[in-house]
Amino acid sequence: MNIIEEHESEVRGYCRNFPAMFASAKGAWMTDNQGRRYLDFFSGAGVLNYGHNPDKIKQALMAYLMRDGITHTLDMFSEAKEAFIKNFHEVILQPRGLSYKFQFPGPTGTNAVEAALKLARKVTGREQVVGFTNAFHGMTLGALSVTGNGFKRAGAGVPLGNAASMPFDGYMGADTDTLDYFESMLVDNGSGMDIPAAVILETVQAEGGVNVASVAWLRRLREITQRHGIVLIVDDIQVGCGRTGHFFSFEEAGIVPDIVTLSKSLSGYGLPLALVLIKPEMDQWAPGEHNGTFRGHCPAFVTGTAALSYWRNSLLQEAVAKKSGIVQERLAQMLHKQGVEATVRGRGLIQGVEFADAGLASRISKDCFGRGLIIETAGIDDQVLKLLPSLTIKEDELLHGLDTIETSIRAVMSQDLRKAA
């Protein structure tokens, strides 16, 4: 038992699956205090889209700190915030024809979700918010109310109200359009459902098992919400900032949400930063009506501005598309070769392998760690092996990780055969 295990709460989680004492990291690699290197297919649950300690971002941060750049400003004006807003508007919003106001609610994704839910209720004057099966939006009470995971919800300790859950795309099988059910509930006076203030969704449910909403489904959902005057909130906290290839995960569908929540890789360096993008006509906050002590995190504004340099051309997006194809092809090949019953799904560099044998994913993840690869599981039963490498990972590193996964699948399957013999 180390000092952390002795004193830290039992709530700690990832250290149980990846029991190493990490000391340094660079690019796609993490190194423990014994000098052993691990290839990172986890990326801090989507925080490190540009890898560990990317030079161009680190240099910007160090220069800012060395000139005694102001660190904390609440929501007072600062040069760091001004530069971030200016560059985000010019690099991300303008080229996509998007117009949003910026709200910095606090340092984490769940802060952004809470602000989005409150604002949608304020703007519409309605209370209920619709979430989806297997959704995950955060651990605070409002976010938990629209989260699907029963274990997480139970941790609230109080009733989670003013929310309803609808079936996500594919939840009721490939032949059922779940939006038929949702729309029937909206238009039928006998359904018991009032018109909600908002619908909140992830276009790719990351923690829920890498469940991917189709373009057609997303477009129809946007049309339904517009027709009924419902605020559409897209939670792009884990699958935004380029994870699916485009900067925003909803771009492929050609829809424009009313509110977008971002965090995780927004700062580009692992520094806490969250952002709520709000259509201008919905920015109806009174001054100070929603705030947070660490909403003026200037070092994160600095690194976030530096990270936007990756989006001044299409090279990163093209690289993600190429690497996504490599991952999908290799996963399909290795599963076929090993005769494993599983489904591969995902977009960009979030890919999941759902095993028919729900226990396989965790065992493969554990075996991968023993071979120097950090890869997590997802889904309500941890039945999905979830690949989340950095967007900037080199192709030879990506292939090395995929080789390790194949070796681990083979090893775990061999163990099963020996046990059965």
RALIN-V792914 format. One record per pair of residues at least 12 apart in sequence whose ideal C-beta (glycine too) atoms are under 10 Angstrom apart, sorted by the first residue. I is the first residue (numbers start at 1). J is the second residue. Records with the same first field share a line. If there is no record, write none. Layout:
I: J + J
//
This chain:
2: 15 + 19 + 21
4: 21
5: 19
11: 155
14: 42 + 44 + 45 + 374 + 376
17: 42 + 362 + 365 + 366 + 369 + 374 + 375 + 376 + 377 + 382
18: 30 + 32 + 38 + 42 + 365 + 366 + 369 + 374 + 375 + 376
19: 32 + 369
20: 32 + 33 + 34 + 36 + 38 + 369 + 374
21: 33 + 34
22: 36 + 38 + 374
23: 35
24: 37 + 52 + 53
25: 37 + 38 + 40 + 44 + 48 + 51 + 52 + 53 + 270
26: 51 + 52 + 53 + 54 + 55 + 58
27: 39 + 40 + 48 + 50 + 51 + 52 + 53 + 54 + 55 + 390 + 392 + 393 + 394 + 397
28: 40 + 41 + 43 + 48 + 51 + 52 + 389 + 390 + 392 + 393 + 394 + 397 + 398 + 400 + 401
29: 51 + 52 + 372 + 374 + 393 + 397
30: 42 + 48 + 52 + 372 + 374
31: 52
36: 372
37: 372
38: 368 + 369 + 371 + 372 + 373 + 374
39: 368 + 371 + 372 + 373 + 374 + 375 + 389 + 393 + 397 + 398 + 400 + 401 + 404
40: 52 + 373 + 374 + 375 + 388 + 389 + 390 + 393 + 397 + 401
41: 327 + 349 + 351 + 365 + 368 + 373 + 374 + 375 + 376 + 385 + 386 + 387 + 388 + 389 + 390 + 393 + 397 + 398 + 401 + 402 + 404 + 405
42: 365 + 373 + 374 + 375 + 376 + 386 + 387 + 388 + 389 + 390
43: 243 + 264 + 265 + 270 + 349 + 350 + 374 + 376 + 387 + 388 + 389 + 390 + 391 + 393
44: 264 + 265 + 270 + 388 + 390
45: 206 + 207 + 237 + 238 + 264 + 376 + 378 + 386 + 388
46: 109 + 206 + 207 + 237 + 238 + 239 + 240 + 241 + 243 + 263 + 264 + 265 + 349 + 350 + 388
47: 109 + 237 + 238 + 241 + 263 + 264 + 265 + 266 + 267 + 268 + 269 + 270 + 271 + 272 + 388
48: 264 + 265 + 268 + 269 + 270 + 388 + 389 + 390 + 391 + 392
49: 240 + 241 + 242 + 243 + 264 + 265 + 266 + 268 + 307 + 310 + 316 + 320 + 349 + 388 + 389 + 390 + 391 + 392
50: 241 + 242 + 265 + 268 + 269 + 270 + 303 + 306 + 307 + 309 + 310 + 316 + 390 + 391 + 392
51: 268 + 269 + 389 + 390 + 391 + 392 + 393 + 394 + 397
52: 269 + 270 + 390
53: 269 + 270
54: 268 + 269 + 303 + 306 + 307 + 309 + 310 + 390 + 392
55: 306
56: 268 + 303 + 306 + 307 + 309 + 310
57: 267 + 268 + 269 + 270 + 271 + 302 + 303 + 304 + 305 + 306 + 307 + 309 + 310
58: 268 + 269 + 303 + 306
59: 306
60: 268 + 269 + 299 + 302 + 303 + 304 + 305 + 306 + 307 + 309
61: 267 + 268 + 269 + 271 + 299 + 300 + 302 + 303 + 306
62: 302
63: 302 + 306
64: 79 + 80 + 298 + 299 + 301 + 302 + 303 + 305 + 306
65: 298 + 299 + 302
69: 298 + 299 + 301 + 302
70: 296 + 298 + 299
71: 296 + 297 + 298 + 299 + 300
72: 293 + 294 + 295 + 296 + 297 + 298 + 299
73: 295 + 296 + 297 + 298 + 301
74: 104 + 291 + 292 + 293 + 294 + 295 + 296
75: 103 + 104 + 287 + 288 + 291 + 292 + 295 + 296
76: 296
77: 296
78: 296 + 298 + 301 + 302
79: 298 + 301 + 302
80: 296 + 297 + 298 + 299 + 300 + 301 + 302 + 303 + 304 + 305
81: 102 + 104 + 295 + 296 + 297 + 298 + 300 + 301 + 302 + 304 + 305
82: 301 + 305
83: 298 + 301 + 302 + 304 + 305 + 306 + 308
84: 102 + 104 + 266 + 267 + 273 + 275 + 298 + 300 + 301 + 302 + 303 + 304 + 305 + 306 + 307 + 308
85: 101 + 102 + 104 + 275 + 301 + 305
86: 305
87: 301 + 304 + 305 + 306 + 307 + 308 + 309 + 311 + 312
88: 100 + 102 + 262 + 266 + 275 + 277 + 301 + 304 + 305 + 307 + 308 + 311
89: 102
90: 308 + 312
91: 247 + 305 + 307 + 308 + 309 + 310 + 311 + 312
92: 241 + 247 + 248 + 262 + 277 + 308 + 311
93: 247 + 248 + 277
95: 247 + 311 + 312
96: 246 + 247 + 248 + 251 + 256
97: 256
98: 248 + 251 + 256 + 257 + 260 + 277 + 279
99: 256 + 277 + 279 + 280 + 281
100: 256 + 257 + 258 + 259 + 260 + 275 + 276 + 277 + 278 + 279 + 280 + 282 + 283
101: 276 + 277 + 278 + 279 + 280 + 281 + 282 + 283 + 285
102: 275 + 276 + 277 + 278 + 283
103: 115 + 116 + 119 + 259 + 261 + 274 + 275 + 276 + 277 + 278 + 283 + 285 + 290 + 295
104: 273 + 274 + 275 + 276 + 291 + 292 + 294 + 295 + 296 + 297 + 300 + 301
105: 118 + 119 + 261 + 263 + 274 + 275 + 276 + 290 + 291 + 292 + 294 + 295
106: 263 + 272 + 273 + 274 + 276 + 290 + 291 + 292 + 293 + 294 + 295 + 297
107: 263 + 267 + 271 + 272 + 273 + 274 + 292 + 293 + 294 + 295 + 297 + 300
108: 138 + 139 + 140 + 237 + 263 + 264 + 272 + 273 + 274 + 292 + 294
109: 136 + 137 + 138 + 139 + 140 + 143 + 235 + 236 + 237 + 238 + 261 + 262 + 263 + 264 + 266 + 272 + 273 + 274 + 275
110: 137 + 138 + 139 + 140 + 141 + 142 + 143 + 144 + 147 + 237 + 261 + 263 + 274
111: 138 + 140 + 143 + 261 + 263 + 272 + 274 + 275 + 276 + 290 + 292 + 294 + 295
112: 137 + 138 + 143 + 233 + 235 + 236 + 237 + 259 + 260 + 261 + 262 + 263 + 266 + 273 + 274 + 275 + 276 + 277
113: 137 + 138 + 139 + 140 + 142 + 143 + 144 + 146 + 147 + 200 + 233 + 235 + 237 + 259 + 261 + 263 + 274 + 276
114: 137 + 138 + 140 + 141 + 142 + 143 + 261 + 274 + 276 + 290 + 292
115: 142 + 259 + 261 + 274 + 275 + 276 + 278 + 285 + 289 + 290 + 291 + 292 + 295
116: 129 + 137 + 142 + 143 + 198 + 200 + 231 + 233 + 234 + 235 + 257 + 258 + 259 + 260 + 261 + 276 + 277 + 278
117: 129 + 131 + 137 + 140 + 142 + 143 + 145 + 146 + 162 + 163 + 197 + 198 + 200 + 231 + 233 + 259 + 261
118: 142 + 197 + 285 + 289 + 290
119: 197 + 198 + 231 + 233 + 258 + 259 + 276 + 278 + 282 + 283 + 284 + 285 + 289 + 290
120: 196 + 197 + 198 + 199 + 200 + 230 + 231 + 232 + 233 + 258 + 259 + 278 + 282
121: 142 + 162 + 196 + 197 + 198 + 231
122: 197 + 282 + 284 + 285 + 286 + 289 + 290
123: 197 + 198 + 231 + 258 + 259 + 278 + 279 + 281 + 282 + 283 + 284 + 285
124: 195 + 196 + 197 + 198 + 229 + 230 + 231 + 282
125: 197
126: 162 + 194 + 195 + 196 + 197 + 198 + 229 + 230 + 231
127: 161 + 162 + 163 + 194 + 196 + 197
128: 145 + 161 + 162 + 163 + 164 + 193 + 194 + 195 + 196 + 197 + 198 + 230
129: 142 + 145 + 146 + 162 + 163 + 164 + 196 + 197 + 198 + 199 + 200 + 230 + 231 + 233
130: 146 + 163 + 164 + 165 + 166 + 182 + 185 + 186 + 193 + 195 + 196 + 197 + 198 + 199 + 200 + 201 + 225 + 230 + 233
131: 143 + 144 + 145 + 146 + 147 + 148 + 163 + 164 + 165 + 166 + 168 + 196 + 198 + 199 + 200 + 201 + 202 + 233 + 235
132: 146 + 147 + 148 + 164 + 165 + 166 + 167 + 168 + 169 + 171 + 178 + 182 + 199 + 200 + 201 + 202 + 205 + 208 + 211 + 213 + 221
133: 148 + 149 + 165 + 166 + 167 + 168 + 169 + 170 + 171 + 172 + 178 + 205 + 208 + 211 + 380
134: 147 + 148 + 149 + 165 + 167 + 168 + 170 + 171 + 202 + 205 + 207 + 208 + 209 + 211 + 378 + 379 + 380
135: 147 + 148 + 149 + 165 + 166 + 168 + 200 + 201 + 202 + 205 + 207 + 208 + 211 + 235
136: 148 + 149 + 152 + 202 + 205 + 206 + 207 + 208 + 209 + 235 + 237 + 238 + 378
137: 152 + 200 + 201 + 202 + 207 + 233 + 235 + 237 + 261
138: 152 + 235 + 237 + 261 + 263
139: 152 + 155 + 156
140: 156
141: 156 + 157 + 158 + 159 + 160 + 161
142: 160 + 162 + 163 + 200
143: 160 + 200 + 235 + 261
144: 156 + 158 + 160 + 163
145: 159 + 160 + 161 + 162 + 163 + 164 + 165
146: 160 + 162 + 163 + 164 + 165 + 198 + 199 + 200 + 201 + 233 + 235
147: 160 + 163 + 165 + 200 + 207 + 208
148: 165 + 168 + 171 + 205 + 207 + 208 + 380
149: 207 + 208 + 379 + 380
150: 380
151: 380
152: 207
162: 196 + 197
163: 196 + 198 + 200
164: 182 + 185 + 192 + 193 + 194 + 196 + 199
166: 178 + 179 + 181 + 182 + 185 + 193 + 196 + 199 + 201 + 221
167: 179 + 181 + 182
168: 201 + 202 + 205 + 208 + 209 + 211 + 212 + 213 + 217
169: 201 + 203 + 205 + 211 + 212 + 213 + 214 + 216 + 217 + 218 + 220 + 221
170: 211 + 212 + 213 + 214 + 217 + 345
171: 211
177: 214 + 216 + 217 + 220
178: 213 + 217 + 221
179: 216 + 217 + 218 + 220 + 221 + 223 + 224
180: 220
182: 199 + 220 + 221 + 224 + 225
183: 220 + 221 + 223 + 224 + 227 + 228
186: 224 + 225 + 227 + 228 + 230
187: 224 + 227 + 228
195: 228 + 229 + 230
196: 225 + 228 + 229 + 230 + 231
197: 229 + 230 + 231 + 233
198: 225 + 230 + 231 + 232 + 233 + 258 + 259
199: 221 + 222 + 224 + 225 + 228 + 230 + 231 + 232 + 233 + 234 + 257 + 258
200: 231 + 232 + 233 + 234 + 235 + 257 + 259 + 261
201: 213 + 217 + 218 + 221 + 232 + 233 + 234 + 235 + 250 + 257
202: 234 + 235 + 236 + 237 + 238 + 239 + 240 + 249 + 261
203: 215 + 217 + 218 + 221 + 234 + 235 + 236 + 239 + 240 + 244 + 248 + 249 + 250 + 251 + 252 + 253 + 255 + 257 + 347
204: 236 + 238 + 239 + 240 + 243 + 244 + 249 + 345 + 346 + 347 + 348 + 350 + 352
205: 235 + 238 + 239 + 352 + 378 + 379
206: 235 + 237 + 238 + 239 + 243 + 249 + 264 + 346 + 350 + 352 + 378 + 386 + 388
207: 238 + 376 + 378 + 379 + 380 + 384 + 386
208: 352 + 378 + 379 + 380 + 384
209: 345 + 352 + 354 + 361 + 377 + 378 + 379 + 380 + 381 + 382 + 383 + 384 + 386
210: 239 + 343 + 344 + 345 + 346 + 347 + 350 + 351 + 352 + 353 + 354 + 378 + 379 + 384 + 385 + 386 + 387 + 388
211: 345 + 346 + 352 + 354 + 378 + 379 + 384
212: 239 + 244 + 249 + 345 + 346 + 347 + 350 + 351 + 352
213: 249 + 250 + 253 + 347
214: 253
215: 250 + 252 + 253 + 254 + 255
216: 253
217: 253
218: 232 + 234 + 249 + 250 + 252 + 253 + 254 + 255 + 257
219: 250 + 253 + 254 + 255
220: 253 + 255
221: 253 + 255
222: 234 + 250 + 253 + 254 + 255 + 256 + 257 + 258
223: 255
225: 255 + 257 + 258
226: 255 + 256 + 258
230: 258
231: 257 + 258 + 259 + 278 + 279 + 282
232: 250 + 255 + 256 + 257 + 258 + 259 + 260 + 279
233: 257 + 258 + 259 + 260 + 261 + 276
234: 248 + 249 + 250 + 253 + 255 + 256 + 257 + 258 + 259 + 260 + 261 + 262 + 277
235: 249 + 257 + 259 + 260 + 261 + 262 + 263
236: 248 + 249 + 250 + 257 + 260 + 261 + 262 + 263 + 264 + 266 + 275 + 277
237: 260 + 261 + 262 + 263 + 264 + 265 + 266 + 274 + 275
238: 262 + 263 + 264 + 265 + 350 + 388
239: 264 + 265 + 346 + 347 + 348 + 349 + 350 + 388
240: 260 + 261 + 262 + 263 + 264 + 265 + 266 + 275
241: 262 + 263 + 264 + 265 + 266 + 267 + 268 + 304 + 307 + 310 + 311 + 391
242: 265 + 307 + 310 + 311 + 316 + 317 + 319 + 320 + 348 + 349 + 391 + 392
243: 264 + 265 + 320 + 346 + 347 + 348 + 349 + 350 + 388 + 391
244: 317 + 320 + 321 + 324 + 346 + 347 + 348 + 349 + 350
245: 316 + 317 + 318 + 319 + 320 + 321 + 322 + 323 + 324 + 347 + 348 + 349 + 350 + 391
246: 311 + 317 + 320 + 321 + 347 + 348
247: 262 + 308 + 310 + 311 + 316 + 317
248: 260 + 262 + 277
249: 347 + 348 + 350
251: 317
252: 347 + 348
256: 279
257: 277 + 279
258: 277 + 278 + 279 + 281 + 282
259: 276 + 277 + 278 + 279 + 282 + 283
260: 275 + 276 + 277 + 278 + 279
261: 274 + 275 + 276 + 277
262: 274 + 275 + 276 + 277 + 304
263: 275 + 276
265: 304 + 307 + 390 + 391
266: 300 + 301 + 303 + 304 + 307 + 308
267: 297 + 299 + 300 + 301 + 302 + 303 + 304 + 305 + 306 + 307
268: 300 + 302 + 303 + 304 + 305 + 306 + 307 + 308 + 309 + 310
269: 299 + 300 + 302 + 303 + 304 + 306 + 307
270: 300 + 303
271: 297 + 298 + 299 + 300 + 301 + 302 + 303 + 304
272: 294 + 297 + 299 + 300
273: 294 + 295 + 297 + 299 + 300 + 301 + 303 + 304
274: 292 + 294 + 295 + 297 + 300
275: 295 + 304
276: 290
310: 391 + 392
316: 391 + 392
317: 348 + 391
319: 349 + 391 + 392 + 393 + 395
320: 347 + 348 + 349 + 391 + 392 + 393
321: 347 + 348 + 349
322: 395
323: 348 + 349 + 351 + 389 + 391 + 392 + 393 + 394 + 395 + 398 + 399
324: 346 + 347 + 348 + 349 + 350 + 351 + 387
326: 395 + 398 + 399 + 402
327: 344 + 346 + 348 + 349 + 350 + 351 + 387 + 389 + 398 + 399 + 401 + 402 + 405
328: 344 + 345 + 346 + 347 + 351 + 387
329: 344 + 402
330: 344 + 398 + 399 + 401 + 402 + 403 + 405 + 406
331: 344 + 345 + 346 + 351 + 352 + 353 + 385 + 387 + 402 + 405 + 406 + 409
332: 344 + 353
333: 402 + 406
334: 353 + 402 + 403 + 405 + 406 + 407 + 409 + 410
335: 353 + 355 + 406 + 409
337: 406 + 409 + 410
338: 406 + 409 + 410 + 412 + 413 + 414
339: 413
340: 353 + 355 + 356 + 357 + 360 + 364 + 409 + 410 + 412 + 413
341: 354 + 355 + 356 + 357 + 360
342: 354 + 355 + 356 + 357 + 360 + 361 + 383 + 384 + 385 + 409
343: 355 + 356 + 384
344: 385 + 387
345: 384
346: 384 + 386 + 387 + 388
348: 391
349: 387 + 388 + 389 + 390 + 391 + 392 + 393 + 398
350: 378 + 386 + 387 + 388 + 389
351: 384 + 385 + 386 + 387 + 388 + 389
352: 377 + 378 + 379 + 383 + 384 + 385 + 386 + 387 + 388
353: 377 + 383 + 384 + 385 + 386 + 387 + 405 + 409
354: 378 + 379 + 381 + 383 + 384 + 385 + 386
355: 377 + 379 + 383 + 384 + 385 + 409
356: 383
357: 383 + 412 + 413 + 416
358: 377 + 379 + 380 + 381 + 382 + 383 + 384
359: 381 + 382 + 383 + 412 + 416
360: 377 + 382 + 383 + 385 + 409 + 412 + 413 + 416
361: 375 + 376 + 377 + 378 + 379 + 381 + 382 + 383 + 384 + 385 + 386 + 412
362: 376 + 377 + 381 + 382 + 383 + 385 + 412
363: 377 + 385 + 408 + 409 + 411 + 412 + 413 + 415 + 416
364: 377 + 385 + 405 + 408 + 409 + 410 + 411 + 412 + 413
365: 377 + 382 + 385 + 386 + 405 + 408 + 412
366: 408 + 412
367: 404 + 405 + 407 + 408 + 409 + 410 + 411 + 412 + 415
368: 385 + 401 + 404 + 405 + 407 + 408 + 409 + 411 + 412
369: 404 + 408
370: 404 + 408 + 411
371: 403 + 404 + 405 + 407 + 408 + 411
372: 400 + 401 + 404
373: 400 + 401 + 402 + 403 + 404 + 405 + 407 + 408
374: 388 + 389 + 401
375: 387 + 388 + 389 + 401 + 404 + 405 + 408
376: 388
385: 405 + 408 + 409
387: 401 + 402 + 405
389: 401 + 402
//
